[in-house]
Amino acid sequence: MNIKINMLDDLTINKIAAGEVVESPYSAVKELIENAIDSGASTIVLEIKQGGKKYIRITDNGVGIKEEYVEKAFKRHSTSKITSINDLSNINSLGFRGEALASISAVSQIEMVTRTSNQQHGIQIKMAGGKIESKKMVGCPVGTTVIVKSLFFNTPARLKFMKSNGAETMKITEIITRLSLSNPTISFKYINNNNIMFTTPGNNSLSQAIISVFNKNTFKNLIHLDEKTSDMKLEGYIGQPSFVRGNRNLQIFYLNGRYIKNKLVNKAIEMAYKEKVIINKHPICILNLIIDPSEVDVNVHPSKTEVKFQNEDLIYEFIYNSITNILEKNTMISTITPVKSNVEQPKDIDNKIDINIDENLDSSKTIKSKIDNKGKSSFTESVNLKHLSVNETKQSYFSNLNTNLIKNDKRVDAINMSDNKATTNKFIDKIDRDVADHEEQLEINENEKEVSQSFFLNSLLYGYKIVGQIFNSYIVVEKNNSIYLIDQHAAHERLIYNKFLEEIKNESIISQRLVKPKVLELSNEDYMLLSNNINLFTKLGFQIEDFGTNTMIVREVPIILGKPRDFNFIYEILDEVRTNNNINNFFEDTIIKRACKAAIKAKDRLNHSEMKRLIEDLNKIKPPLTCPHGRPIILTMSKYEIEKYFKRIQ
């Protein structure tokens, strides 16, 4: 068989390139808006119709393109961003490949109108399938407008893989959102099917951009972050641990203003929030990492969202430590928000609720409350207030944190945007009013915020009162015009977990000797892996010795593991070592399970001194206050909110 080498024509080459650069309307929008940002624009307008399949228009007031360069701009690898390979090590612009306009024009009908400030007229050029149809002088303002119609009209195979209009619109919304948040100095206007979706003010306020793109409630639940070293800086906002989503869509990360997707960054964020958010939930973040451009390679993929860091460990530690530190300083206790129940109250039922209260209260009192439902019906709720002590035979946690109380306890987020059809100026005025309202509300609630933050950060030995225990599961505390509900199981679980972690950190893990040592027959690969990491196992409380060819013998295991039923966990640890070069993940999961089993359970009745000891111990740990599974330990509600709910105040 003879092999013939063929030279491809320019049209085919451009279509192949378009397949890499322009995968969908989303890709075209991304590339064109990045060009507009690089042009120095202060205002950018994006308009799409039918998910961008039929119509995309992007207008900016940037520097424009000189008449002699207009045609050249549509040729492959023509760019104003770099001049040689040396420039790739110090890229400060979003675009640099010089492929966007060539690729888009190859698979669409495209029109560009552009003018520079020193030209008396603008230039209009129209192309279809990569070929120029017309070029002429026109009147237009300084800047550039690009209109893309009938994307992929000449590549039917690509059209088959296009998603629905709604799905394509969501992807475009995602990228315009991210680009507008990374450029708060630019005013963005986003129009979808003739409806204004949002407008950002462009006043260099990231907070107002967030409110414009999302809403006030989202911004209210964010924490400002601004951390730096001599070499790098991380700035933006991160979400409160209680304000989470079902996916990572709102984990928005920028590198020197460029929106990126990076597994290392995702891992650092995930680990910083570990044990602080509920399992399978993800926090929000809008962060920009500023580093020397020479320390990162952005020329990894045509989409330019993938990057490689020169020093990954340093980047990981900086992001992780920055988020961890700010969470410890600023995390708020979750607030109980009263809601009206639609469930009808049961009638003619005498409900008795046992409440274990403070010893100082009169336990013989009975509170009777009568509710008259507009004269139609009534029922009496009898609340018996009485003190019940813990079973004296039960070994209490308060004598030893490690005691086991032997009972077993058994949608892609849509981006919330304004649908405001008013003019840009009116929209911005509305944003200003919203921000003012938000700041006023923050000032009103500042005292409540202070109380929430200081509840466990300052000593609880003064100014608090244990009201009692409800449902034998939650401790009720009153302090500083607020009430607090403490989940006794979650609280105790966190304390035991922290104790185990401290043992690992200090290499003071208690081991137990096996009555019958376990002989492990390993594959050659596992045997070598275990042999090379035997010191790691020793630090974690194992005594493992060589016992012949591809064989090891286990004589001691950490007491954390309890009584091993089998030794499959050894292979799980080896898998952790093989994958992550550490075995902390396995042991953290093990400790979580052990802490859960050893902790005080719901339904365990506690006396006053036991509740007090639990609170005092919680006072020593760092926020955010969550159990190892990420569930909240404590919830709060202010007197103001209670009185507001009971209509005592408006």
N, C-alpha and C positions, 0 to 999 in steps of 0.2 A: 504494500500500500504506500502510495506516495503522499507525503504531507505538503500541502501548499500554504505558505504564509501570505495572508491577505492584508492589505492596508485599508483600514476602515475610513469611510468618508467623514467629513466634519459633522454632518447631520447625525449620523449614527453615534459618533463619539459624544456629541452633546446630549443625546438622549440617554446614553449610558451614564454619563455624569449626572444628568438630572435624576436618574434613579437612585443615586447615592445622596444627593443634596436635597432634592425635593421629593419627599415620600408622600406628601399629602398637602392640603391647603395650609395646615399648621406649619409645615416646613417653610413654605413660601412666605407666610406672614412673619415668621421668626427672622428669616434672612433679611427681608425688606425693612423691618422695624430696626434691626440692628444696624443696617446701613444708615437709617435716618438718625439714630442715636449718634453714630460715629460722625455724622455731618455737622454736629454741633447744634442741632435743633433744640429749641426751648418749648415747642409745641408739636405734638404728633397726633394725627387723627387716623384711626383705623375704622374702616367700614367694610362689612362683609354681608353677603346675601347667600342664602341656601348653603350654609356651612362653608362658605368660601369656594365652593365648587364652580359657581357661575360668575362670582364677582368678588374682587378684593380691591380696595382702594386705600392707599396709604399716602398721606400728605404731611410734609414737614416744612418748617421754616428755616432749614439749615443753610449751608453755604451754597448749595446747588452745584451743578456740573458745567464746566466751561463748554462752549459750543464745539470746540475741536476734539473734546474727549467723549462726547455723547455716544458715538458709534463704538468707540474703543471700549467703553464701559460694558458692552454686551459680549465682548470676546472673552474666551476662557483664559483664566489666570491673569486677568488684567485687574489691578487693584491700586488704590492710592494709599494703602495702609503700610505696605512694606516694599523695599526695593531689592533686598538680597536675603540669602539664607541666614545671614548673621542677625537679621531683625527678628527671626523667629524666637530667639532666646530672650527677647525683651518686648513682648507684645502688650500694648496698652489699649488697643482697639478691640471691638467685639468681632469684627470681620477682618479677614486677612488673606483668604484663599483666592479670592477673585473668581469664584465659580457661580455665585448666586444668580446674578442677572442672566448669565449665559445659560444656565440650567433651566431657569424659569421660562425664559423666552423660547427655549427649544420645545417646550411641551404646552404652550399656551398662546393666547392672543394677548399681547402686552402693549401698553401705551405708557410713555413717559413724557412728562412736561417738566422742564427744569430751567432755572435762571439763576445766575450769580449776581451779586450786588453791583458789579462794574459793567454789566451788560444792559443795554437798553431794551432788549427783547428776550423772550424765552425761546426754547427749542422744543418742538414736539416730534417724537419719533414713535412710529407704530410698527410692530413686528408680529409675525405669526409663524409658528413652527421654526423659529430661529432665523427667519428671513425678513429683511427690511421691506415694508410695504410703502411707507411714506416718511418723509422728514421735512419739516418746514418751520418757519419762524412764527411765533404766536406771542400774544401779550399774556403775562402771568406774573404773580408776585415772586419775590426771591424765595427760593427753596425748590423742593422736588415733589411731584405727585406721580405715583406709579399705580396704574390700573391693570389688574390681571383678570382676564375673562376666559371662561371655558377651559379651565385647567385640565390637562391630559386629553384634550380633544383629539390629538393625533396619536394617542397611545391607548387604544381601546382595552388592551389587557390590563393596564394600570387602573382604568376606571372600574373594572370588575371588583377590585379589592378595596374600593372606597367604602367607607362606613356611611351610616345614615347622616342626614343633615345635622341632627341633634348631637350625634357623637362627634362629628367634625367641629361643630361649634364649641363644644366643651373643651376640646383640645386647644382651639384658638384662644378661648377664654383663659385657659391655663397659662399660655405663654404671654399674652398681653398683660395678665395680672402680674406675672413674675417680672417682666421687663419694666412695668410701671413702678413696682415697689423697689426695684434696684436703682431707679433713676428719679428720686423725688424732686430733683431740680427741673424736671421736664413735666409739662402738663400733657397728660394723655387723655384722649377722648375715644371711647369705644362704642361703635354703633353697629347693631345687629338687626338686619331686616327693618331699617328705618327707625329703630328704637335706641335711644341712648342708654347704654348699660351702666356706664360710670364715667366720671370725669375726675381727674386728680388735679389739685391746685397748682402743682409745680413750684411750690414755694420753699423747697428744700426741707419740708417737714415729713419725715417718714411716718410719724403718728397720724397726720391728716391723710396721707396716702393710704394707710391701712384702713382708716375709717371710711374713706371714699370707696375703696375696692371691696371691703368686707362690710363690717358694721361696728357700731359702738360697743356692742356686747363682746365681740371678739377682742377689740383693743383693751377693754376693761380687764380682761383675763390674761393680759400679757405683762411680762416683766422686762424692763429695759436692761440691756446688757452692753457693757463697754469695757472690755478687758484688753490689755496690751502688754507686750514685752518689748525689748529693744529691737526685735526682728519682725514682729507681726502684731496684728490687731484684729480683734473680733468684736463686731458691733451689730446691734439690731435688737430684736425682741424674741423672748422665748415664752412659752405658755406655762401657766400654773399647772402643776401635776393633776389637778382636778379637772382641767379643761382639755379634754383629749378627743381624738377622732378615731374612727375605725380603720383608717389607713394612713399612709404617709404623704398623702397629697399636699398637705399644708406644712410639710417640712421643706421650707424653701431656703436654699443655700446658694450664696454667691461667692465667687472668687474674684477679687478685684473688680466687683460689679458685674461679672459674667455669671449667668445662671448655669449651675453645673449639677450633675448627678454623680455621686461618688460613694462607693461602698464603705470606704474608710470613714468618711464623714458621717454616714448613716450609723455606722457602728459606734462612733464616739458619742453621738446624740443618744442612741439607744442605751448605752452603758451608763451615761450620766443620769438618765431617768430610771434606770433599773431599780426595782423595788419601790419606786415613787409613783408609778402609774399602774393601773390595773392591767393584768396580763391580756395580751392581744389588743391593747389600745395604744395609740401613738400620740405623742405631744405635738403641739404646734411650734414652729420656730421660723423666724425670718431673719437670717443672719448673713453678714458679709465678712469674709475673711480677707484681710489685706496683707499681702506678703510681696516680697521682691519677685517680679515676673520671671526672673532668671531661675527661680527655685521650683518652677512648675512647667510642665509640658502641656500646652493646650492643643497641640497639633496631633491629636490621637485619632480623631474621627471627624468626618465632614460635618457632623452636626455641631461640633465644638462644645458639647455638653459634657464630654468625658475628658478627664485630665489625669495626669500622673504627677505626684509630688516627689521631689527629690529626697526629702527626709520625712517619710510617712510617720514614723514613730513620734517625731517632734510635733507634727501637725495634730496627730491623734491626741497626745497628752494635753496640748494647749486647748483644743476644743473641749475635751472631757473636763479638764480642771476648771475652765472658765464657766461652763454651764453648772457644774457641781457647786462651785463657790457661790454663784449668784442665787441658786436655788436655796442654799442653806441660809442665806441672808434675807431673802425676800418672799419665801413661800408663805402664802396665807392659809389659815385653817378654813376648810370648806364651810360655807354658810348654808344653813337650812333655809330654803325658800318655801314659804307657805303657799299652798295651792288649794283652790276650791275643789272639793271632792264632788264627783257626780254620782257617787254611790249613796243611795237613800239610807238614812239611819234606820236601824231596826226599831220597831215600835213594841211597847209593852214588854220590854226585856229588862231585867234587873242585872246589869253588868257589874261584876265584881272584879276589881283589879288589885292584885297584891303589889304593894310598893315597899321595898326594903329601904328604910330611911335612916337619917342620922340619929344616933342614939340620944341626942339632946332634945329631940322633938317628942311630944306626947304621943305615944304609940296607941293610945286608946281612942284618939279622935277619929271620927268618921265624917267625911265630907259628903254632903248630899247636894246634888245639883239638879234643878228641874228645868227642863227646856220645853217651852210652850210653842208649838209650831202654828202660830197664828190662830190659836184656839181650836184647831182641828184635832190635834192629838198631842200627847205628851208622854215622856218616859223619864224614869228616875235612874240616874247613874250613881251607884254606891261605890265609893272609893275607900277601901279599908287601908289605913296607914298603920303598918305594924312592922316591927323589927324581927327579922329571922336570922339567926346566927348560922355560920358554916358548920357542917358536920365535923365534930371535934376529932373524929378518928381519921379524917382526911389529911394527908401530909400537905401542908400549905406551901405555896410558892414563896411566901414571905420569909420562910426560914431558909429556903434554898431555891435559887432561880432554876435549877436543873431538875427539880422534882416533877415527876409525871403524875398529873391527876388523871387516874386511869379510866377516863371516859373518852370515847371516840366521837368526834364532831363530824357529824356527817353534813352596705350600700355604698357605693363611692359617694363621699360627701360632695354635695353640690355646692359650688361657690355662691355664697349669699351676696348678691349685688343689688345695687339700687336700680330701679326701673324708672328713671327720671327723664321725662321728655321735655323738661324746661331748657332754657338756654344755658350755656356754659357758666356765665356770670351768676345767674340765679342758683345754679347747682353749687358753685363754690361758696356763695353766701350761706346756703343751707349747711354746707360742711362746717363753716366757721361757727354757725349757731350751735350745731351739734357738738363741736369741740368745746365751746363755752359751757353748754349744758353739762357735758361730761366732766369738765374741770370743776364746775360748781358742785356736782354730785360727789366727786372725789373729796372736795373740801368738807361737805356735810358728813361724809362717812369716815373722815380721817381718824376721829377718835375711836370708832369701832375697829378700823384697820389696825390702829396702834395696839388695841387690846388683843386682837387676834394674833398679831405677830409676837407679842410679848408674853403670851400665856405660858408657854413652856421655855421661852428663852430667858425670862427672868424667874426668880425664885417663886415657887408656889407656896412657900411657908408662911406668906403673909397675904391677907386680903382675900382668901378664897374660902368657900364654904361647901362642904360635901352635902348635897341635899339628900342623896340616897341612891338606890339601885332600882332600876325598873326592868321588868321582865327577867330579872336575875341575869341580865346580860349587859346592861349599859349603866355606867356610873354617871350621875347627874351632878354637875358642879356649877356653882354660881360665883361669878367674879366680875367686878368692874362693869356693872350694868349689862352683863351678858350671861347666858347659860351655855354650858358645854355638855355634850353627850360623848362619853368615852366608851368605845367598844373594848370590853375587858379582855376578850380573847385575842383580838388584833394587837392590843397593847402588850399583853404578856408575850405573845408570839414574837413581836419585834425585840423585846428585851432579851429573850432567850437566844434568838438568832444573832443579835449583836454580840452576846457573850461567846458564842461559838466562833464567830468571825474573829473576835479578839484572840481566841486561843490559836487560831491558824496564823494570824499575824505575828503573834509572839512566839510561835513554834512551841506552844505549851499544851498541845493536844494530849489528852489522856488516852492511852491505848489499853486494850484488853488482850490477854494472851488466850489463844485458842486451845481448848482442851485437846482437840485433835487437829494438828496442823494440816493445811490443805496443800496438796501437791498439784501444781499446774503444768500441764503438758501444752506447750505453746508451739505455734508455727515459728519458723526461723526468723521471720520478719518481726513478729511480736516479741520473741525472745530477745532479739537485738535491741528493740525499742525499750523494753523493760530494763535491760541491763544498762543501757546508756542513761536512763533516767531514774536509777535506783535511789539516788539522793533525794529526789523530789518526793518519792513515796515515803522515805524515812522521815522527812520533815513533817509529813502529814499523818504520822502515827502508825505507819506500816513497818513490820519487820519481815523483809523478804530476802531469801538467800538463794544462791545458785544451788541446784540439786542435780546437776548432770546435763547432758546434751539436750538443749531446747526445753529444759525443765527447771522450774522454780518452786520453792516451798514457802508458803505464807504461814508465819508463826504468830504474828500480832496484827490486829486491825484497829483503827480508831474507834473509840467507844461511841462516837457519833453515829456510826453505822449500825449500832445495836448488835443483835446476834445474827450473823449472816446465814441466810437459808441456802444460798448458793454463792458462787464467786464470779458471777457474770459481770459484776460491777468492775472487776479488774480489767475486763476487756473494754468496758465503756470508758474507763479512765485512759486506757491506751489509745482509744479512738480520739479522745480529747487531746491527748499529747500529739498524736499524729496530725490532727487538723489545726490545732491552735498553739501547739508547743507549750501548753500549760494545762493544768487540771483543776483550775479554780472553778470553772463552770459546773463541773460534775459535783464538786463538794458544796458549792453554794446551793444547788438544787437539793442535795441530800440534807443540808442543814435546814432548809426551808421545811422539808417534810418532817424532820425530827422536831423542829420548833413547834410546828402545828400540832403534833401529837402530844408534846409535853406541856403545852400552854393550858392555862385556865380556859375552861369551855364556857360557851353560852349555857345558861341555866345553872351555873355554879353560883350559889349564894355567898356573898362576901360580907364580912362585918366592917365596921367603920375603920378600924385600924388597918385592915387589909387593903381597903380602898385607898386609904391615905398613903400607904407604902407604895402602892402601884403608881399613884400620881407623882410621888416624890421621885421614884425611879425614872418615870417618863420625863421629868424635868431635866434629867441629865443627858438626854440624847439629842442629837441634832435634827432639825427639821429637814425635809418635810416629814410629817408624822404619818407614816403608812406602815402597814404590815409588810412582810417580805413578798407578799403576792401583789402589793400595790394598792390594797384597799385602804381607805382612810381610817385612822385610829380615832379621830376626834372631829366632831361637827359643832358648829356654834350658831347661836341666834341671839341678836341683840335685843335689849329691852325696847329699843326704838321700833324694831321690826314687829315685835310681839304686840306692842300697843297700836301700831299701825294696822295690824291684822285684825285686832279687836275693835277697830274704829274709834279708839280713844284719841288718836291724832290723825290728821289728814296728810 
